[in-house]
Amino acid sequence: MGFRFASAVVRSALAATKQVKLSDSVPRELVDDIFSSAIRKQTGVSLRYMLDFGANPIKRQLVLSAQFLHNELPVRLAHRVAELENLPYGLSAKPQVLRVRDWYVESFKDLREFPAIRDNNDEQKFTDLLRHIYHRHRHVVPVMAMGVAELKKELQEGIGLLELPEIHQFLDGFYLSRIGIRILIGQHIALHEPEKDNYIGMIATKCCPSQVVGDAVMDARSICMREYASAPEVNIYGDPNFTFPYVPSHLHHMTFELVKNSLRAVNDKYDDSDDEPPPIRLVVAEGDEDITIKVSDEGGGIPRSGLPKIWTYLYSTALSPLDDMEDSGDADGPAVLAGYGYGLPLSRLYARYFGGDLQIISMEGYGTDAYLHLNRLGNVQEPLP
């Protein structure tokens, strides 16, 4: 890595020794409770289980769901707090990371102080607490991103998270856990909402991939038009009547990201050309085990040496909006076409959460194919970091 990188690591390691430990700001009893909870085993659930459990959201079922979450969520939160306390290179000492850690500690404390849930009145009060927690954690992704971006700046501009595998591994586990926590809380809250046809909580029992990807394409092209004043066509192929159980918001997030990347690649390649940009092809294929969505573009492709980088956090070929977010205090972040650097790795985590995957195959000089695999059976238990 060279002398500059080694020196930077040493400086960060020294910074880590000065960080504010949890025990400096939180009562000892709470710290002990967090770390004893952090060694307890987490309990995973599957999409199929959530469907079956929520099919008849009678009051007794909601009480059972609340009792499960009352026991499970503190364990999951404690695991993350323990990790946030012990990150390498001084990342734990970054103000943004401390802020995220404190959110997790507050939510852990709120859940542990909530009394045992015995009846529907208790369950209603607990659901109100869950809504508060869900809202509290809404900015975790961009705030954590700002902390990692600051670390990257300190180490060296040219250093990517490929050279920091411990950080990359932590972020994968941290964000995967966050997806799980938000699904569990969101599903319980959604079971209290007025019933919608073909929905069980957040899960659409008849999610139509062609319709969801169509909406994602419209949204991505709209942003592309704002950024570039033009947007290549996107042709969608697949059975428009096919449906399967899935979370539409997850599917929209993943396909939006893939189409957005393809639109940008094609626009960049044909920006100074008189030729009409070729359309992006989006194919929805129905298999016995998987639903596969392929997004193909002729945007010039990615060099083979660069492919591993696309899965690292904060890697992007566009300008990053994170500095603007920090200056403006806008922790939600602007809906820019590119530059956040979290799109592909987060999309892969969303796919893997329910037993799917995301793969990218590229031909440098021609274009890129993205394959989004979604588990059709819904019987895969959530991966727990």
Backbone hydrogen bonds, N-H to C=O, Kabsch-Sander energy under -0.5 kcal/mol:
donor,donor_aa,acceptor,acceptor_aa,energy
6,A,2,G,-2.1
7,S,3,F,-2.9
8,A,4,R,-2.2
9,V,5,F,-2.4
10,V,6,A,-2.1
11,R,7,S,-2.6
12,S,8,A,-2.5
13,A,9,V,-2.6
14,L,10,V,-2.4
15,A,11,R,-2.2
16,A,12,S,-2.1
17,T,13,A,-0.9
17,T,14,L,-0.6
18,K,14,L,-0.6
18,K,15,A,-1.3
19,Q,16,A,-1.2
21,K,19,Q,-0.8
24,D,21,K,-1.8
25,S,21,K,-0.5
25,S,22,L,-1.5
26,V,22,L,-1.6
30,L,27,P,-0.5
31,V,27,P,-2.1
32,D,28,R,-2.7
33,D,29,E,-2.0
34,I,30,L,-2.6
35,F,31,V,-2.4
36,S,32,D,-2.1
37,S,33,D,-2.0
38,A,34,I,-1.8
39,I,36,S,-0.6
40,R,37,S,-1.5
44,G,42,Q,-0.6
47,L,380,V,-0.5
48,R,378,G,-3.0
50,M,46,S,-2.2
51,L,47,L,-2.1
52,D,48,R,-2.7
53,F,49,Y,-2.9
54,G,50,M,-2.0
55,A,51,L,-0.7
55,A,52,D,-0.6
56,N,53,F,-0.5
58,I,56,N,-3.3
61,Q,58,I,-0.5
62,L,58,I,-1.9
63,V,59,K,-1.9
64,L,60,R,-2.2
65,S,61,Q,-2.5
66,A,62,L,-2.4
67,Q,63,V,-2.4
68,F,64,L,-2.2
69,L,65,S,-2.4
70,H,66,A,-2.6
71,N,67,Q,-1.3
72,E,68,F,-2.8
73,L,69,L,-2.2
75,V,71,N,-0.6
76,R,72,E,-2.0
77,L,73,L,-2.8
78,A,74,P,-2.4
79,H,75,V,-2.0
80,R,76,R,-1.5
81,V,77,L,-2.3
82,A,78,A,-2.5
83,E,79,H,-1.5
84,L,80,R,-2.8
85,E,81,V,-1.6
86,N,82,A,-0.5
86,N,83,E,-1.4
87,L,84,L,-0.5
90,G,87,L,-0.5
91,L,88,P,-1.9
92,S,87,L,-0.5
93,A,90,G,-1.2
94,K,91,L,-1.4
98,L,94,K,-2.5
99,R,95,P,-2.0
100,V,96,Q,-2.0
101,R,97,V,-2.8
102,D,98,L,-2.5
103,W,99,R,-1.8
104,Y,100,V,-2.1
105,V,101,R,-2.4
106,E,102,D,-2.7
107,S,103,W,-2.2
108,F,104,Y,-2.4
109,K,105,V,-2.7
110,D,106,E,-2.6
111,L,107,S,-2.2
112,R,108,F,-2.5
113,E,109,K,-2.1
114,F,110,D,-0.7
118,R,116,A,-0.7
123,E,119,D,-2.1
124,Q,120,N,-2.3
125,K,121,N,-1.9
126,F,122,D,-2.5
127,T,123,E,-2.4
128,D,124,Q,-1.8
129,L,125,K,-1.8
130,L,126,F,-2.4
131,R,127,T,-2.1
132,H,128,D,-1.7
133,I,129,L,-2.4
134,Y,130,L,-3.0
135,H,131,R,-2.0
136,R,132,H,-2.3
137,H,133,I,-1.9
138,R,135,H,-1.5
140,V,137,H,-1.5
143,V,139,H,-2.1
144,M,140,V,-2.6
145,A,141,V,-2.2
146,M,142,P,-2.0
147,G,143,V,-1.5
148,V,144,M,-2.3
149,A,145,A,-2.6
150,E,146,M,-1.9
151,L,147,G,-1.8
152,K,148,V,-2.5
153,K,149,A,-2.1
154,E,150,E,-2.1
155,L,151,L,-2.4
156,Q,152,K,-2.3
159,I,156,Q,-1.5
163,E,160,G,-1.3
164,L,161,L,-0.6
167,I,164,L,-0.7
168,H,164,L,-2.0
169,Q,165,P,-2.7
170,F,166,E,-2.1
171,L,167,I,-2.7
172,D,168,H,-2.3
173,G,169,Q,-2.1
174,F,170,F,-3.2
175,Y,171,L,-2.8
176,L,172,D,-2.0
177,S,173,G,-2.2
178,R,174,F,-2.0
179,I,175,Y,-2.2
180,G,176,L,-1.9
181,I,177,S,-2.6
182,R,178,R,-2.6
183,I,179,I,-2.0
184,L,180,G,-2.5
185,I,181,I,-2.5
186,G,182,R,-2.5
187,Q,183,I,-2.7
188,H,184,L,-1.8
189,I,185,I,-2.5
190,A,186,G,-2.5
191,L,187,Q,-1.5
192,H,189,I,-1.7
193,E,190,A,-1.2
199,Y,196,K,-1.5
200,I,203,I,-3.0
203,I,200,I,-1.8
204,A,246,Y,-2.6
205,T,198,N,-2.0
205,T,203,I,-0.6
206,K,198,N,-0.9
207,C,204,A,-0.9
207,C,244,F,-1.7
212,V,208,C,-2.4
213,V,209,P,-3.0
214,G,210,S,-1.5
215,D,211,Q,-2.0
216,A,212,V,-2.3
217,V,213,V,-2.7
218,M,214,G,-2.1
219,D,215,D,-2.2
220,A,216,A,-2.6
221,R,217,V,-2.8
222,S,218,M,-1.9
223,I,219,D,-1.9
224,C,220,A,-2.3
225,M,221,R,-2.4
226,R,222,S,-1.6
227,E,223,I,-2.2
228,Y,224,C,-3.1
229,A,225,M,-1.9
230,S,224,C,-0.6
235,N,280,I,-3.0
237,Y,282,L,-3.1
242,F,239,D,-1.1
244,F,207,C,-1.7
246,Y,204,A,-2.0
250,H,247,V,-0.8
251,L,247,V,-1.8
252,H,248,P,-2.8
253,H,249,S,-2.2
254,M,250,H,-2.3
255,T,251,L,-2.4
256,F,252,H,-2.6
257,E,253,H,-1.8
258,L,254,M,-2.0
259,V,255,T,-2.8
260,K,256,F,-2.7
261,N,257,E,-2.1
262,S,258,L,-2.0
263,L,259,V,-2.9
264,R,260,K,-2.1
265,A,261,N,-2.3
266,V,262,S,-2.6
267,N,263,L,-2.5
268,D,264,R,-2.6
269,K,265,A,-2.0
270,Y,266,V,-2.2
271,D,268,D,-0.6
273,S,270,Y,-1.1
280,I,233,E,-2.8
281,R,296,S,-2.2
282,L,235,N,-3.0
283,V,294,K,-2.6
284,V,237,Y,-2.8
285,A,283,V,-0.6
285,A,292,T,-3.2
287,G,285,A,-0.6
287,G,290,D,-2.0
291,I,374,L,-2.6
292,T,285,A,-2.3
292,T,290,D,-0.5
293,I,372,L,-2.6
294,K,283,V,-2.7
294,K,292,T,-0.5
295,V,370,A,-2.4
296,S,281,R,-3.0
296,S,294,K,-0.5
297,D,368,T,-2.3
300,G,366,Y,-2.6
306,G,303,P,-1.4
307,L,303,P,-0.7
307,L,304,R,-0.8
309,K,306,G,-0.7
310,I,306,G,-0.8
310,I,307,L,-1.0
311,W,308,P,-1.1
312,T,309,K,-2.0
314,L,341,G,-1.2
315,Y,312,T,-1.2
315,Y,341,G,-0.8
316,S,314,L,-0.6
325,M,321,P,-2.2
326,E,322,L,-2.2
327,D,323,D,-2.2
328,S,324,D,-2.7
329,G,325,M,-1.9
330,D,325,M,-0.8
331,A,329,G,-1.3
333,G,330,D,-0.6
336,V,334,P,-1.9
346,L,342,Y,-2.3
347,S,343,G,-2.2
348,R,344,L,-2.4
349,L,345,P,-1.6
350,Y,346,L,-2.4
351,A,347,S,-2.2
352,R,348,R,-2.5
353,Y,349,L,-2.0
354,F,350,Y,-0.7
354,F,351,A,-0.6
355,G,352,R,-2.0
356,G,351,A,-2.7
357,D,373,H,-2.0
359,Q,371,Y,-2.5
361,I,369,D,-3.1
363,M,367,G,-3.1
364,E,362,S,-0.6
365,G,300,G,-3.3
366,Y,363,M,-2.5
367,G,363,M,-1.2
368,T,297,D,-0.7
369,D,361,I,-3.4
370,A,295,V,-2.5
371,Y,359,Q,-3.1
372,L,293,I,-3.0
372,L,370,A,-0.6
373,H,357,D,-3.0
373,H,371,Y,-0.7
374,L,291,I,-2.8
376,R,289,E,-3.4
377,L,289,E,-0.7
382,E,45,V,-2.8
